[in-house]
Amino acid sequence: MQDTMIKTQVYLTESQMMALKEVAQKQGKHYAELFRTALADYLKKMKVTRKKKVDWAQVAREYAEPMGGISQKIDEELYQ
């Protein structure tokens, strides 16, 4: 699963931007891709990770199936 891209603005010095564009051109990539890669490497090094999104529908299915349907189980418990 790929994260959604969010447009942001980052201020770089003129020399940083020129160097970034030069490296991107040499590698045949867009400078934004190089920037994202460098940022991802930095965050990994700093051990900053984002928690994965929880698929709550899947969690509910996993709990419901062994119980024969969670709503059925709740009804049975309520009427006892």
N, CA, C and O atoms as a GROMACS GRO file, in nm:
protein
  320
    1MET      N    1   0.084  -0.117   0.000
    1MET     CA    2   0.000   0.000   0.000
    1MET      C    3   0.090   0.124   0.000
    1MET      O    4   0.185   0.132   0.078
    2GLN      N    5   0.059   0.217  -0.085
    2GLN     CA    6   0.141   0.337  -0.099
    2GLN      C    7   0.072   0.454  -0.032
    2GLN      O    8  -0.050   0.471  -0.040
    3ASP      N    9   0.152   0.536   0.035
    3ASP     CA   10   0.098   0.655   0.098
    3ASP      C   11   0.052   0.755  -0.006
    3ASP      O   12   0.106   0.761  -0.116
    4THR      N   13  -0.049   0.833   0.030
    4THR     CA   14  -0.095   0.941  -0.055
    4THR      C   15   0.007   1.053  -0.053
    4THR      O   16   0.063   1.085   0.052
    5MET      N   17   0.032   1.112  -0.168
    5MET     CA   18   0.127   1.223  -0.178
    5MET      C   19   0.058   1.352  -0.132
    5MET      O   20  -0.057   1.378  -0.167
    6ILE      N   21   0.129   1.430  -0.055
    6ILE     CA   22   0.079   1.559  -0.008
    6ILE      C   23   0.178   1.665  -0.053
    6ILE      O   24   0.298   1.655  -0.027
    7LYS      N   25   0.127   1.766  -0.120
    7LYS     CA   26   0.214   1.873  -0.167
    7LYS      C   27   0.255   1.959  -0.049
    7LYS      O   28   0.173   1.995   0.036
    8THR      N   29   0.383   1.991  -0.045
    8THR     CA   30   0.435   2.075   0.062
    8THR      C   31   0.538   2.170   0.004
    8THR      O   32   0.581   2.156  -0.110
    9GLN      N   33   0.576   2.266   0.083
    9GLN     CA   34   0.675   2.363   0.038
    9GLN      C   35   0.793   2.361   0.134
    9GLN      O   36   0.776   2.367   0.256
   10VAL      N   37   0.913   2.352   0.078
   10VAL     CA   38   1.035   2.349   0.157
   10VAL      C   39   1.128   2.456   0.102
   10VAL      O   40   1.148   2.466  -0.019
   11TYR      N   41   1.185   2.534   0.190
   11TYR     CA   42   1.278   2.637   0.148
   11TYR      C   43   1.420   2.581   0.148
   11TYR      O   44   1.468   2.531   0.250
   12LEU      N   45   1.487   2.591   0.033
   12LEU     CA   46   1.626   2.549   0.019
   12LEU      C   47   1.707   2.670  -0.024
   12LEU      O   48   1.655   2.765  -0.082
   13THR      N   49   1.835   2.665   0.005
   13THR     CA   50   1.921   2.771  -0.046
   13THR      C   51   1.936   2.750  -0.197
   13THR      O   52   1.910   2.642  -0.249
   14GLU      N   53   1.978   2.854  -0.265
   14GLU     CA   54   1.996   2.844  -0.409
   14GLU      C   55   2.099   2.736  -0.443
   14GLU      O   56   2.081   2.660  -0.538
   15SER      N   57   2.206   2.731  -0.366
   15SER     CA   58   2.309   2.630  -0.394
   15SER      C   59   2.259   2.489  -0.367
   15SER      O   60   2.296   2.396  -0.438
   16GLN      N   61   2.176   2.470  -0.264
   16GLN     CA   62   2.118   2.338  -0.237
   16GLN      C   63   2.030   2.293  -0.353
   16GLN      O   64   2.035   2.178  -0.398
   17MET      N   65   1.948   2.386  -0.402
   17MET     CA   66   1.856   2.353  -0.510
   17MET      C   67   1.933   2.321  -0.638
   17MET      O   68   1.899   2.226  -0.708
   18MET      N   69   2.036   2.399  -0.668
   18MET     CA   70   2.116   2.373  -0.788
   18MET      C   71   2.184   2.237  -0.780
   18MET      O   72   2.187   2.162  -0.877
   19ALA      N   73   2.239   2.206  -0.662
   19ALA     CA   74   2.307   2.077  -0.643
   19ALA      C   75   2.207   1.962  -0.655
   19ALA      O   76   2.237   1.859  -0.717
   20LEU      N   77   2.090   1.978  -0.597
   20LEU     CA   78   1.987   1.875  -0.601
   20LEU      C   79   1.943   1.849  -0.746
   20LEU      O   80   1.930   1.734  -0.788
   21LYS      N   81   1.921   1.956  -0.821
   21LYS     CA   82   1.882   1.941  -0.961
   21LYS      C   83   1.993   1.876  -1.044
   21LYS      O   84   1.965   1.797  -1.134
   22GLU      N   85   2.118   1.908  -1.013
   22GLU     CA   86   2.231   1.850  -1.086
   22GLU      C   87   2.239   1.699  -1.062
   22GLU      O   88   2.257   1.622  -1.156
   23VAL      N   89   2.224   1.658  -0.937
   23VAL     CA   90   2.227   1.514  -0.905
   23VAL      C   91   2.108   1.444  -0.970
   23VAL      O   92   2.122   1.334  -1.024
   24ALA      N   93   1.992   1.507  -0.965
   24ALA     CA   94   1.873   1.447  -1.026
   24ALA      C   95   1.892   1.428  -1.176
   24ALA      O   96   1.857   1.324  -1.231
   25GLN      N   97   1.949   1.528  -1.241
   25GLN     CA   98   1.972   1.517  -1.385
   25GLN      C   99   2.070   1.404  -1.416
   25GLN      O  100   2.049   1.328  -1.511
   26LYS      N  101   2.175   1.392  -1.338
   26LYS     CA  102   2.274   1.286  -1.359
   26LYS      C  103   2.213   1.148  -1.340
   26LYS      O  104   2.250   1.053  -1.410
   27GLN      N  105   2.120   1.136  -1.246
   27GLN     CA  106   2.057   1.007  -1.218
   27GLN      C  107   1.932   0.982  -1.304
   27GLN      O  108   1.876   0.873  -1.301
   28GLY      N  109   1.891   1.083  -1.378
   28GLY     CA  110   1.772   1.068  -1.462
   28GLY      C  111   1.644   1.060  -1.381
   28GLY      O  112   1.548   0.992  -1.419
   29LYS      N  113   1.642   1.130  -1.270
   29LYS     CA  114   1.525   1.131  -1.182
   29LYS      C  115   1.482   1.275  -1.158
   29LYS      O  116   1.555   1.369  -1.188
   30HIS      N  117   1.363   1.291  -1.106
   30HIS     CA  118   1.314   1.423  -1.069
   30HIS      C  119   1.370   1.456  -0.930
   30HIS      O  120   1.383   1.368  -0.845
   31TYR      N  121   1.402   1.582  -0.909
   31TYR     CA  122   1.462   1.618  -0.780
   31TYR      C  123   1.370   1.592  -0.661
   31TYR      O  124   1.418   1.568  -0.550
   32ALA      N  125   1.239   1.595  -0.683
   32ALA     CA  126   1.145   1.565  -0.574
   32ALA      C  127   1.161   1.421  -0.527
   32ALA      O  128   1.150   1.392  -0.408
   33GLU      N  129   1.187   1.331  -0.621
   33GLU     CA  130   1.208   1.190  -0.585
   33GLU      C  131   1.333   1.174  -0.500
   33GLU      O  132   1.334   1.100  -0.402
   34LEU      N  133   1.439   1.245  -0.538
   34LEU     CA  134   1.563   1.239  -0.459
   34LEU      C  135   1.539   1.295  -0.319
   34LEU      O  136   1.590   1.241  -0.221
   35PHE      N  137   1.464   1.403  -0.312
   35PHE     CA  138   1.435   1.465  -0.183
   35PHE      C  139   1.356   1.369  -0.094
   35PHE      O  140   1.388   1.353   0.024
   36ARG      N  141   1.254   1.304  -0.151
   36ARG     CA  142   1.173   1.208  -0.073
   36ARG      C  143   1.258   1.091  -0.025
   36ARG      O  144   1.245   1.046   0.089
   37THR      N  145   1.346   1.041  -0.113
   37THR     CA  146   1.434   0.929  -0.076
   37THR      C  147   1.527   0.969   0.037
   37THR      O  148   1.544   0.894   0.134
   38ALA      N  149   1.588   1.087   0.025
   38ALA     CA  150   1.679   1.134   0.130
   38ALA      C  151   1.605   1.153   0.262
   38ALA      O  152   1.657   1.118   0.368
   39LEU      N  153   1.484   1.207   0.256
   39LEU     CA  154   1.404   1.226   0.378
   39LEU      C  155   1.366   1.092   0.440
   39LEU      O  156   1.372   1.076   0.562
   40ALA      N  157   1.328   0.996   0.358
   40ALA     CA  158   1.292   0.863   0.409
   40ALA      C  159   1.412   0.798   0.477
   40ALA      O  160   1.398   0.737   0.583
   41ASP      N  161   1.529   0.811   0.416
   41ASP     CA  162   1.652   0.754   0.476
   41ASP      C  163   1.682   0.821   0.609
   41ASP      O  164   1.719   0.754   0.706
   42TYR      N  165   1.666   0.952   0.615
   42TYR     CA  166   1.691   1.027   0.739
   42TYR      C  167   1.593   0.984   0.849
   42TYR      O  168   1.634   0.960   0.963
   43LEU      N  169   1.466   0.973   0.815
   43LEU     CA  170   1.366   0.933   0.914
   43LEU      C  171   1.391   0.791   0.963
   43LEU      O  172   1.371   0.760   1.080
   44LYS      N  173   1.433   0.705   0.872
   44LYS     CA  174   1.466   0.567   0.910
   44LYS      C  175   1.583   0.566   1.008
   44LYS      O  176   1.581   0.496   1.109
   45LYS      N  177   1.684   0.647   0.978
   45LYS     CA  178   1.801   0.658   1.064
   45LYS      C  179   1.762   0.710   1.202
   45LYS      O  180   1.816   0.667   1.304
   46MET      N  181   1.669   0.803   1.205
   46MET     CA  182   1.623   0.862   1.331
   46MET      C  183   1.516   0.775   1.398
   46MET      O  184   1.464   0.808   1.505
   47LYS      N  185   1.485   0.661   1.332
   47LYS     CA  186   1.385   0.566   1.384
   47LYS      C  187   1.248   0.630   1.403
   47LYS      O  188   1.178   0.604   1.501
   48VAL      N  189   1.210   0.712   1.308
   48VAL     CA  190   1.078   0.774   1.309
   48VAL      C  191   0.993   0.697   1.208
   48VAL      O  192   1.022   0.698   1.088
   49THR      N  193   0.892   0.631   1.257
   49THR     CA  194   0.804   0.555   1.168
   49THR      C  195   0.660   0.592   1.196
   49THR      O  196   0.623   0.633   1.306
   50ARG      N  197   0.581   0.576   1.095
   50ARG     CA  198   0.439   0.605   1.107
   50ARG      C  199   0.366   0.473   1.124
   50ARG      O  200   0.395   0.375   1.055
   51LYS      N  201   0.272   0.471   1.216
   51LYS     CA  202   0.195   0.349   1.236
   51LYS      C  203   0.110   0.323   1.112
   51LYS      O  204   0.058   0.415   1.049
   52LYS      N  205   0.096   0.196   1.080
   52LYS     CA  206   0.013   0.159   0.966
   52LYS      C  207  -0.133   0.179   1.002
   52LYS      O  208  -0.174   0.166   1.118
   53LYS      N  209  -0.211   0.212   0.901
   53LYS     CA  210  -0.355   0.228   0.921
   53LYS      C  211  -0.416   0.093   0.953
   53LYS      O  212  -0.378  -0.009   0.897
   54VAL      N  213  -0.512   0.094   1.043
   54VAL     CA  214  -0.579  -0.029   1.083
   54VAL      C  215  -0.704  -0.046   0.997
   54VAL      O  216  -0.785   0.046   0.987
   55ASP      N  217  -0.720  -0.161   0.937
   55ASP     CA  218  -0.839  -0.194   0.861
   55ASP      C  219  -0.940  -0.251   0.960
   55ASP      O  220  -0.944  -0.372   0.985
   56TRP      N  221  -1.022  -0.163   1.016
   56TRP     CA  222  -1.114  -0.204   1.122
   56TRP      C  223  -1.218  -0.304   1.072
   56TRP      O  224  -1.264  -0.388   1.149
   57ALA      N  225  -1.256  -0.295   0.946
   57ALA     CA  226  -1.351  -0.392   0.891
   57ALA      C  227  -1.290  -0.532   0.894
   57ALA      O  228  -1.358  -0.629   0.927
   58GLN      N  229  -1.162  -0.541   0.860
   58GLN     CA  230  -1.093  -0.671   0.864
   58GLN      C  231  -1.082  -0.722   1.007
   58GLN      O  232  -1.100  -0.841   1.032
   59VAL      N  233  -1.052  -0.634   1.100
   59VAL     CA  234  -1.043  -0.673   1.241
   59VAL      C  235  -1.177  -0.729   1.288
   59VAL      O  236  -1.182  -0.832   1.355
   60ALA      N  237  -1.285  -0.661   1.252
   60ALA     CA  238  -1.419  -0.707   1.292
   60ALA      C  239  -1.449  -0.843   1.233
   60ALA      O  240  -1.504  -0.930   1.300
   61ARG      N  241  -1.412  -0.863   1.104
   61ARG     CA  242  -1.435  -0.995   1.042
   61ARG      C  243  -1.358  -1.104   1.113
   61ARG      O  244  -1.409  -1.214   1.133
   62GLU      N  245  -1.234  -1.074   1.150
   62GLU     CA  246  -1.151  -1.175   1.216
   62GLU      C  247  -1.210  -1.214   1.352
   62GLU      O  248  -1.200  -1.330   1.392
   63TYR      N  249  -1.269  -1.119   1.423
   63TYR     CA  250  -1.329  -1.152   1.551
   63TYR      C  251  -1.466  -1.216   1.535
   63TYR      O  252  -1.505  -1.300   1.617
   64ALA      N  253  -1.538  -1.179   1.432
   64ALA     CA  254  -1.675  -1.228   1.414
   64ALA      C  255  -1.678  -1.373   1.367
   64ALA      O  256  -1.761  -1.451   1.414
   65GLU      N  257  -1.590  -1.410   1.278
   65GLU     CA  258  -1.595  -1.544   1.219
   65GLU      C  259  -1.580  -1.656   1.320
   65GLU      O  260  -1.659  -1.750   1.316
   66PRO      N  261  -1.482  -1.652   1.412
   66PRO     CA  262  -1.471  -1.762   1.507
   66PRO      C  263  -1.590  -1.772   1.602
   66PRO      O  264  -1.616  -1.878   1.658
   67MET      N  265  -1.661  -1.661   1.622
   67MET     CA  266  -1.774  -1.661   1.714
   67MET      C  267  -1.905  -1.692   1.643
   67MET      O  268  -2.011  -1.690   1.705
   68GLY      N  269  -1.898  -1.720   1.515
   68GLY     CA  270  -2.021  -1.750   1.441
   68GLY      C  271  -2.101  -1.624   1.414
   68GLY      O  272  -2.223  -1.631   1.399
   69GLY      N  273  -2.038  -1.514   1.406
   69GLY     CA  274  -2.107  -1.387   1.383
   69GLY      C  275  -2.115  -1.310   1.512
   69GLY      O  276  -2.184  -1.352   1.605
   70ILE      N  277  -2.046  -1.199   1.519
   70ILE     CA  278  -2.038  -1.127   1.647
   70ILE      C  279  -2.175  -1.076   1.693
   70ILE      O  280  -2.203  -1.076   1.812
   71SER      N  281  -2.259  -1.031   1.599
   71SER     CA  282  -2.390  -0.982   1.641
   71SER      C  283  -2.476  -1.094   1.697
   71SER      O  284  -2.553  -1.074   1.790
   72GLN      N  285  -2.461  -1.214   1.640
   72GLN     CA  286  -2.534  -1.331   1.692
   72GLN      C  287  -2.488  -1.362   1.834
   72GLN      O  288  -2.570  -1.389   1.921
   73LYS      N  289  -2.359  -1.358   1.857
   73LYS     CA  290  -2.303  -1.385   1.989
   73LYS      C  291  -2.352  -1.282   2.091
   73LYS      O  292  -2.387  -1.318   2.204
   74ILE      N  293  -2.355  -1.155   2.051
   74ILE     CA  294  -2.403  -1.049   2.142
   74ILE      C  295  -2.549  -1.074   2.177
   74ILE      O  296  -2.588  -1.065   2.293
   75ASP      N  297  -2.632  -1.106   2.076
   75ASP     CA  298  -2.773  -1.135   2.103
   75ASP      C  299  -2.789  -1.250   2.199
   75ASP      O  300  -2.871  -1.244   2.290
   76GLU      N  301  -2.710  -1.356   2.180
   76GLU     CA  302  -2.718  -1.471   2.269
   76GLU      C  303  -2.683  -1.433   2.412
   76GLU      O  304  -2.749  -1.476   2.507
   77GLU      N  305  -2.579  -1.354   2.428
   77GLU     CA  306  -2.536  -1.311   2.561
   77GLU      C  307  -2.640  -1.222   2.626
   77GLU      O  308  -2.664  -1.234   2.746
   78LEU      N  309  -2.703  -1.133   2.551
   78LEU     CA  310  -2.804  -1.042   2.606
   78LEU      C  311  -2.928  -1.115   2.652
   78LEU      O  312  -2.990  -1.074   2.750
   79TYR      N  313  -2.966  -1.220   2.582
   79TYR     CA  314  -3.090  -1.290   2.615
   79TYR      C  315  -3.074  -1.399   2.718
   79TYR      O  316  -3.172  -1.463   2.755
   80GLN      N  317  -2.952  -1.422   2.766
   80GLN     CA  318  -2.932  -1.525   2.870
   80GLN      C  319  -2.957  -1.472   3.007
   80GLN      O  320  -2.945  -1.545   3.105
   0.00000   0.00000   0.00000
